[in-house]
Amino acid sequence: MASLTHRATFYRASPPWKNGPSKTLVWSKHLLLAIVSALLVQQFMSDEKHETKTKSEVPIQTLQPLTSDEINSLKASPDVWQTKLSPWAEHYEKGRSLFRDHCEYAKAIKELNIAIKLNPKYSEAYSERAWIYNCESLYSKSLKEAEKALLIDPANMDAKEAVWSARNRLGLR
């Protein structure tokens, strides 16, 4: 029981009567939490059913290899193995990869231009172009692209961050 008293005083910063009614309520919640957790630990420790098991007693679950029938059924459903992207999405992904993975800005912009030409309402392509212009220190172009993306999709967080970054760099805050 001494550990319970110690735990309760750990949560208590000052006596509850000095803090007013709202702080007393918070203090009481912490005290209640400490008492309940101490009782649960004490019950768990005294329970004879909870004995530690040796490694040999713990069952080991292993993954079973797939049968040939299961493999054939997975191959029959094409959406499991591959998903065909639309042409504009392929160009977007290629442009994004060129920009983010390879830092090839000119090639990335060409791919994104194709994606935008195929789908002019794809806000992610505009926001990606905005970030490329931002990296090239073309902040006014970056701001225009990000604003285009936000006109299409006002919830595009990537475009919102690009607008903030470009405005910050241009001193427009």
N, C-alpha and C positions, 0 to 999 in steps of 0.2 A: 504494500500500500504506500510505502515511502516513495516509490518511483511515480506513482500516480499523482501525489502531491507535488513532486518536483516538476512533472510534466505540466500540471495545471498552472504553476507559477511561471513556467517558461512563457506561456501565452499571455500572461498578465503584465502589462507595461506599468500600470498604476492602479490603485484601488478604484473600483467602479464608482464609488460614491463621490469621487473628485472629478469625474469626467462628465457627469450629466446623464440623462436618461438614454440618449441615442448611443453614446459610447458604452454604456452599461450593457445594452443589448448586444453589441458586437462582442464585448468581452464575454458575455454569457454564452454566445454561440461558440467562441473558441474554447471556452472551458468545457462545454458540453461535448464538443468534438474530441477534445483531449481525453475526457473520461470514457466516452464510447470506444475510442480507438484503444485505450489502455485495457478496457475490459475485453475487447475482442482479441487482443494479443494474448492476454492472460488465459482466456478460454481456449484459444488455439494451442497454446503451449501445454495446458493441462490435459487436453483431450488425448486419450490413449490411442484413438483410431488413427491419428496423424503421426505415423512413424516414418522415418526416412527410409527409402528403399535403396538398396544397392544397385549398381549399374546393371547387374544381371537380371534383376527383377523388373526393370523398366522395359516395356515392350518397344521394340524398334519397328517403325513403319518404313517400308521400302516402296519405291515406285516399281510397278510391274511394267515390263515392256509391252508395247502395243502389239496386238495380234495383227496378222495380215488383213483380216476382214475390217478391223478398225482403221487401219491405214488406208485401205481402198475406199472406205466410206468418207474419210476426210478428204481424200483426193477428189472425190466426186463433187464435193461442194467447193466451188472456186473461190467463194468469199473468205474461206478460212486461209487459203494459201496466198492469195493475191487479190489486191483491190485495184481495179483499173481507174486511174485518175482521169478527170476530164482534161482536155488539152491545155486549157488555161491554167489549171491547177498544177500540171506537170511543169509548165514554164515558170510558174510562181515558185515551186519547190526548187527547181534548178537555179533560179535567180537568187533565192534565199540562201541556198547552199554556197553558191559562188561568192556571195557577200559575206556570210557569217563564217564559213569554214575556210575559204581560200583568199579572202580579201581582194577579189578581182571585181572592182567596182564597175568598170565599163561593161564587162560581159554580163554582170548581174543586172545592170540597168537595161541592157538589150533584152534579156529574158523577161524582165518585169514589164517592159514596154509591150512585148508580144502578149503577155498574160492580160494586160489591161486592154489591149486592142481586141482580144477574144472575149473578154468579160469586163466591160467598163464599170460595172457596179461592184467590183471585188475590192473592198476597202483595204484588205491586208496588203495587197500589191502596192497601193499608194503609200501606205505607212512604211512599208519596207523601202520603197524608193526615198521616202523622207529621211530614213535613217542613213541611207547611203549618202545622200546629199549632206547630211549632218556630219558624217565622217570625213567628207571631202571639204568641209568648212564652207559649204554653200548654204548658209543658214536661211536666206530668204527663199530659195527654192525648196528647202526642207520644210519651211513653214507652210508654203503653198500646198505642197503634196500632203502634208499631215492634215491640213484643213479640208482638202478634197476628201480624204479618207473619213474625216469626221462628218462631213455632209452626207456621205453614204451610210455610215454606221456610227451614230453618236456614242455608242458604247465601246468603241474600239480603244482599249487602254493603251495599246502600243502607239497609236496615233496621238492620243492625249499626251503621252510622255514625250513624243517627238515635238509636239507643239511647245510644250514647256521648255524643252531643251533648246529649241531654236530661238524662242523668245528670250530666253535667258542669255544665250550667246549674242543676240542682237541688242541686248540691253533694254528690251521692252517690258520685261517682267510683268 
